[in-house]
């Protein structure tokens, strides 16, 4: 009898323990992630910082300047701009976007006004060469290691230049929708996704035949930037016209979820393969969108599992460029009309 009672009590306690753990696990799974963002500082830079890019070693932040004569280099350790680089013979403004390619020990920056991509060494930022895109108003640069190739979107000639890295020569130009911007190589470099700002299109191209193999159009949409998931099967896309972020499945070539943002979502970056940071520029100036906004912008952070807002960080006038440090501990964004950048210490815990 005593043995029976003991077994019964053991069973009851075991079941209670399992139920308690299951309840705790369920509560943890359903709890709201906790976002911590502590501002480190605000730092002046050149005119109209269009983008911010962390170096692969996390030591520097590079800022291409749209209305200045090159790009600034900010030392994270020293907390200041340590150098302005003006590429040789680049007499005009219009520096738009940059990208580090560690496998080539290289940093590339585009200049819209000359339709040129400049290559610098990294480490060191020593000038290496100028690569013409043979197009008009070149912006985003994307790297494809499998093809040893650069892709550059050309805003005004409505095409994308594919460039062989070794020769620096244009292999071909892909005809796209109006004002192509965001780019992403996927499926092992066999395909290239192109976002078009003025035609509201998402297009996929085969990088062997150069044929367009898929297309989705959203009337009036202004597709801007693409942030891929770790497995390369999903891409998050910002749409400035409708103030949306789309979760986009590359295999089915369909939008699977949406999130409504603050005014004019610009650059986006994915954190821990789950949390999306969005720089929202704010409403356009009613006189001209190129002037200061009547309201400051925001950085929004959403949980892509639920497509819900977790936190907002106040920005300056027209937050535009946005990047996360390689180690995931820092956020940097540029305030386009304030001529400065903001640096934050960040973490997100479940």
C-alpha positions, -999 to 999 in steps of 0.1 A, spaced: 0 0 0 28 24 9 45 16 -23 14 23 -43 10 57 -26 46 66 -32 43 57 -69 11 77 -71 27 108 -55 58 105 -78 35 104 -108 15 134 -97 47 155 -90 62 145 -123 31 155 -142 30 188 -123 66 195 -130 62 188 -168 31 210 -169 49 238 -152 78 236 -176 55 235 -206 37 265 -193 70 284 -188 81 274 -223 49 286 -238 50 318 -219 86 324 -231 76 316 -267 48 341 -265 66 369 -246 75 401 -263 112 404 -272 129 431 -251 148 458 -272 175 478 -256 189 508 -275 213 532 -258 226 562 -278 264 565 -278 265 598 -296 256 620 -326 284 630 -349 287 656 -377 298 645 -411 298 658 -447 267 670 -466 238 646 -471 252 612 -459 233 588 -482 245 556 -466 264 542 -437 286 510 -439 304 492 -411 339 478 -421 341 440 -417 363 443 -387 339 468 -370 365 495 -367 351 521 -391 319 534 -405 320 548 -441 295 575 -453 291 582 -490 281 618 -493 255 628 -519 262 666 -518 299 665 -510 332 656 -527 337 620 -515 331 598 -485 339 602 -448 355 576 -426 344 575 -389 366 558 -364 344 539 -338 373 538 -313 380 576 -316 344 586 -321 352 610 -349 356 615 -386 393 607 -393 394 611 -431 376 624 -461 384 606 -493 378 621 -527 384 597 -556 409 610 -583 392 630 -610 359 628 -593 352 665 -595 314 663 -590 292 654 -560 269 624 -560 285 596 -539 256 572 -532 264 537 -519 293 516 -508 300 479 -501 329 460 -485 341 428 -502 364 411 -477 374 383 -501 389 409 -524 402 431 -495 382 458 -512 357 486 -506 336 500 -535 318 533 -537 294 545 -564 292 580 -578 260 587 -596 271 619 -614 299 601 -632 284 566 -634 315 552 -619 324 527 -592 357 533 -574 376 505 -557 398 510 -526 418 485 -506 407 475 -472 424 477 -448 440 510 -457 415 527 -480 442 530 -507 428 540 -541 430 511 -566 409 519 -598 378 535 -613 353 512 -630 328 528 -655 293 513 -655 286 525 -691 253 537 -678 236 567 -663 232 576 -625 247 544 -609 236 536 -573 236 503 -555 265 479 -558 260 441 -551 287 414 -551 284 379 -564 313 356 -552 301 326 -573 303 347 -605 332 369 -595 310 398 -606 296 431 -595 261 443 -602 253 480 -602 218 495 -606 216 525 -628 188 549 -618 184 569 -650 193 545 -678 169 519 -663 193 490 -664 218 470 -642 254 467 -652 270 433 -646 308 438 -643 336 412 -643 357 419 -612 391 409 -627 388 430 -659 366 457 -646 346 455 -678 309 455 -682 297 420 -693 262 431 -701 234 454 -690 201 440 -679 171 461 -690 148 467 -660 119 486 -648 122 524 -643 148 536 -617 162 503 -605 177 504 -571 178 474 -546 197 443 -557 202 408 -543 220 377 -558 204 344 -548 202 307 -556 240 305 -554 245 334 -577 224 319 -605 197 346 -601 196 384 -595 166 402 -579 161 438 -590 138 463 -573 126 492 -594 116 524 -576 95 542 -602 78 512 -619 70 493 -586 85 460 -600 104 431 -586 123 413 -614 144 381 -614 171 376 -639 192 345 -648 229 354 -645 239 329 -672 215 337 -700 207 372 -687 170 366 -694 143 379 -671 127 349 -655 101 364 -632 83 396 -625 59 411 -600 45 446 -603 27 467 -577 12 498 -593 26 531 -579 49 512 -555 84 526 -549 107 496 -541 138 507 -524 159 483 -504 163 445 -500 174 426 -468 177 388 -472 172 361 -446 201 339 -436 189 310 -458 185 333 -488 149 322 -494 131 353 -480 138 389 -487 124 419 -468 117 449 -491 109 485 -483 83 504 -503 84 541 -498 52 550 -517 29 528 -497 50 530 -465 52 492 -462 78 465 -456 71 433 -475 81 398 -466 88 383 -500 93 346 -509 118 341 -537 107 306 -547 70 314 -553 79 351 -561 50 363 -539 45 387 -510 37 366 -479 33 393 -452 32 431 -449 40 457 -422 28 494 -423 57 517 -414 61 554 -405 65 578 -435 89 569 -463 108 537 -452 143 537 -466 171 514 -457 165 481 -439 187 456 -420 179 422 -405 192 415 -370 196 380 -356 177 368 -387 145 379 -371 143 416 -362 141 442 -390 155 477 -385 139 503 -408 150 539 -413 118 560 -420 126 594 -435 94 611 -424 69 630 -446 80 649 -476 83 686 -476 52 699 -493 72 724 -514 99 698 -526 108 664 -513 145 673 -515 141 699 -487 140 693 -450 110 673 -438 83 690 -417 87 662 -392 117 642 -381 120 606 -390 122 574 -369 140 541 -368 114 513 -364 122 478 -352 98 450 -361 96 413 -352 94 395 -386 78 364 -370 47 384 -361 53 415 -383 46 437 -353 63 468 -340 87 463 -311 103 497 -307 108 532 -322 140 552 -320 136 589 -327 157 601 -356 168 635 -370 157 651 -402 154 623 -429 171 592 -414 183 575 -446 214 552 -443 212 524 -417 236 496 -408 243 471 -380 278 463 -368 292 429 -378 291 417 -341 255 429 -337 262 453 -309 258 486 -326 233 504 -349 243 534 -370 220 556 -391 225 589 -410 203 619 -408 204 631 -444 194 667 -439 212 672 -405 246 661 -419 252 638 -391 252 601 -380 239 586 -348 255 556 -331 236 533 -307 244 503 -286 217 477 -291 205 443 -280 173 423 -283 165 395 -258 136 370 -259 
